[in-house]
Amino acid sequence: MTLTQLRYLMTIARTGSFNKAAEQLYVSQPSLTNAVKELEKELGITLFYRSGRGVTLTGDGTEFLLYAKQLYGQYEEILERYGKSGSSRKKFGVSTQHYSFAVKAFVDLAKQFDMSQYEFAIRETRTAEVISDVSTMRSEIGVLYLCDFNRKSMEKLLKSAGLEFHHLIECQAYVYLWKGHPLAKEQSICFEQLKEYPCLSFEQGDDSSFYLAEEILSTNEYARTIRANDRATMLNLMVGLGGYTLCSGIICEELNGSDYLTVPFEADEGNQNSTMEIGYVVRKHTILSRIGEMYAEELKRCLGVP
């Protein structure tokens, strides 16, 4: 197995065609085909289904591609760090659930570097994609939370993805809403008071699960619910429709503005409050880069963690 074969495999999978892959790689199609056949023979598996419409990965191919991306990504990282070419920009990526403090930490980190020398990326995205991004090394760090309800399932997902969770902070649930909301001046808010207002949550995709929800008490029956894909839309819905969401209570006024606030959620017999444990995930058996370590420290600073 060679790195060249892995690069060929990733390009074919991305383009869905041997012809297109050969054009992008500047090699002949017979050479590309032979390289894949040799790799399949060495591995003892079939990587692609071939048809007149192109090629698609087999089940074995899909699994192997995951490891190929990890291996090739580490190779590229070594070249960037120790290679002779000083022109390549160092990369650092973060994938996170929709947390303004994670963005604030990223902003504070980025300010410390010359952006002409680095390629930074932050992705506020779905829970499953946070896990996938870190597993495939698209991002070095992922930010998410665990609670009593989702812990068992999430830990199973993290383990299968080869990730480990690092604790940052624990917090109780808060109601997050617009400062002009009728309930904004309450000392605490119970579930019964929220019934006439739409509950807002982040869309988790077609294969979404309660365990992947970013909001606590995701299994409750809500009379009105609205799903959104991004934080800006969520904030607009709070103002326009009087919506609310249940969150950690950790918000960044510097980024979100001063028009929003959090009120403690008051538990009752049917709607128990649950401790949210916020942390970051990284690949097992890997050492964080210097930038990764700095970002973890910025997260702690934003959260007030000693």
N, C-alpha and C positions, 0 to 999 in steps of 0.2 A: 504494500500500500504506500502511495506517495502523496505528498501535498498537492501535486499537480492533479492527480486523480480526484482528490477531494474538491479541488476548485472546479474541475470539470463537472462533477456530480452536482454541486450547488448551482452552477450556471444552468445546467439542463433542467433541474427542478424548478428554477425560477422562471425560465422561458417556456418550459413545457414542450420543447422542440430541440432535436439534435441539430437541425439546420440552423436555427437561430443561435443556439449556443456556440456552434462552430464559427459563425460569423463574428460573434462577440469576442471569442477567445482567439481568433485569428489562427485556427487550425483547420485541417481538412476534416470532413465528416467521417471518413473511414478511420482516421487516427483517433477521433473522439469515440467512435463506436468500439474500436478495439480496446481502448483504455478502460471503458466501462465494462466490457466483457471480461477483461483480465481481473478487474476489481471484483466483479460478481463471482468469478471462479475462485478467487482467493478467499472471499468471505463465505462462499457456499450458499449464497442467497440471490434472489432476483430483485434488483433494485427498481426496475421500471416495467410498467405495462406499456407495450408498444401498439399503436393503432394508426390508422390513416389520418387521424386528427392530431396526432402528436404522441406525447408520452405522459404518463402519470406515475407517481410513486406507488409502489406496493406497500403493504403494511410493514414489511421488513425494511423497505427503502425509507419510509417515513421515520422509523425509529433510528435507523443508521444516520440519516441526515442530521438529526438532532445532535448526535455525538460528533459528526463531521464538522458542523458549525462551531461547536465548542472548541474542538482541536485546532481548526483553522484560525479561529478568533484568537486563541492563545499564541499561535505562530505569528499572526499580524501584530499582536501586542509586543512580542519579543522584538520584532523588527523595528517597531516604532520606538521602543525604549533603548535598544542596543545596536540598531542598524547604523550603517555609515551615513545614510541619507539624513541630513538634518532638516530637510524641507518638509517632511511629513509632520502633520500636526497631531499632537497627542489627543486621544479621545477619552471622554468620560461621560457616562450616561446614567440617569436616574429614572426609574419608573415608579410611580406612586399612585395610590388612591387619591381622591380629590381633597388634598390637604393644603391649605394656604401656608402653613408653617413649613411644609416641605419645599414649597416654592421659594419662600423667604430665605431658607437656609441655602438653597441653590443660588439665589441672587447674591447673597453675602459671600458665598464661595467664589462665584465667577468674578466678582469685583477685585479679587486678589490676584487675578491672572491677566496676562496679555492675550486677549482673544484672537489675535492674529497668529498665535502660536498653538492654540488649542481648539479642539472641536467639541463643544459641550452640547448635551442634549438632555432635556427633561420632558417626561411624558406623563401627563395626568391621564390615567386610563383605567380600564376595567380591572377588577381584581385578578381574573385569570390571565390577563395580559401582563400584569406586573410580575406574576410568577413565571410566565413564559419568557419574558424579556431577560430576567436575571438568569434563568436556567440556560438560555441560549447565548448568554453573554452579550446580548444587545445592550443591556444596562449592567453596570457593576453592582448597583444597590437598588433594592425595592423597598418601598415604605407602605406598610399596611397594619391592620390590627387583628387581634384575637380577642375572643370573649368566651364565656362559659358555653354559649350556644354553638359557636362555630369551631371551637378549638380542636376538637377531635378530627373533624373533616379537613380543616385547614392544615393541621400538622401532618395528616396523611398525604395531602397534596404537596406540601413542601418537601416531605421526605422523598416522594416519588420523583420530584423535580430536582433532587440533589441539593436542596437549599437548607439553610439553618437560620433560625429566627433569633435576633438580638433585641432584648428588652430595652426600651427607652423610658416609658412612663405609663402609669396607670391612672385612669380617670373615670368618673361616673358620667352617665348620659345627660346631655343638655338639649333643650329645645332651641333651635337656631331659627331666628325670624327677623323680619324687618322692624326697625325701631318704631314705625307707625302702626304696627299690628295691635289690635285690641287687647292682646294678652301680654304686650311687651312690658308693662309695668308690674306684672305679677311677681311675687317673691319666688314662687315655684308654680309649675304647671303640671296637672295630671292628665292622664289619657282622655278622660271624659270631657275635659275642656277643649280638646283638640278636634273633636268629632266633626264639627261643622266647617273645618278648614282642610284644604287639600294637603295631603302628606306628599312631600317631594322626595324622590330617591334617584340615584344614579343608575341608568340602564346598564345591565350586565351582559347583554347579548341574548341570542336565541336559546342558548344552552345554559341560561342563567339558573342559579340555585340560590336558595335562601342562605346557604352557607357562604356565598360569595358576596352577599350584600354589604355595602359600605355603611349602612345605617343599622343601628341597634334596634331590637324588637321588630325584625323584618318579617316575622311570621304572624304578626297581629293582623286582624281584619280591619282594614281601613275603608271607611265609606267613600272617600275620595282620594285617589292617588294619581300622581303625574310623574312620569319618568323623564329624565333629561340626560344629556350626554356630557355637558360641561358645566363648570362652576359658574360662569357668567350667566348662562341661561337660568340656572338654579336661583341666583340672586334676583334676576329680573322677575321670576315667578313669585318670589317672596313679596316683592313690591306690588306687582300687578294683580295677583290673585290671593294675597294673604296666606300664601303657602308657608310651610315650615318643614324642617327636617330634624331628625334626632342625631346628634353628633357628640363629639368628645368635649365640646365647649372651648376648644383651643382654636381661636381664630386670629388672623393677622389683620389688624386694622390698617396697617401701612399699605397692604395690597388690596384688601376688600373695601376699604373706606369705613367711615364711621356711621353708616346708615343701618348697620345690622348689629344684633346683639344675641347673647345666649342667656337662657333662663333655666335654672335647675329643673330637671324632670322629676316629678313626684311620683314615686312608685305606689302601686296599690296591690291588692291581693292577686288580681288577674294580670297585672303588668309590672312585673318585678324589674327593678333597675339592675343592670348588669355591668360589672367593671370591664372597661375596655382597656386592653393592654396594647399600646402602640409600640411598634418597633420597626427594625429594618431587617431585610433578608439579604443574604449573600450566598454564593455557592460554597458548599462544604469543601474543606481542605484547600481553601485558597486564601492568600494573604491580600488584604486590601492594598490598593495602590496608595501612594502618598495623597493623591487627590481624594480618593475614597475615604481615607482616614480623616482628612480635613472636613469632608462633607458630614461624616458621622459626628464630628465635634460641633459643627454648625447646627446640626439637628438638636443636639443636647443643649446648646446655648439658646436656641429659639424656644425650646420647651422648658427652659429653666432647670435642666437636669445637671447636678453637680458632677 
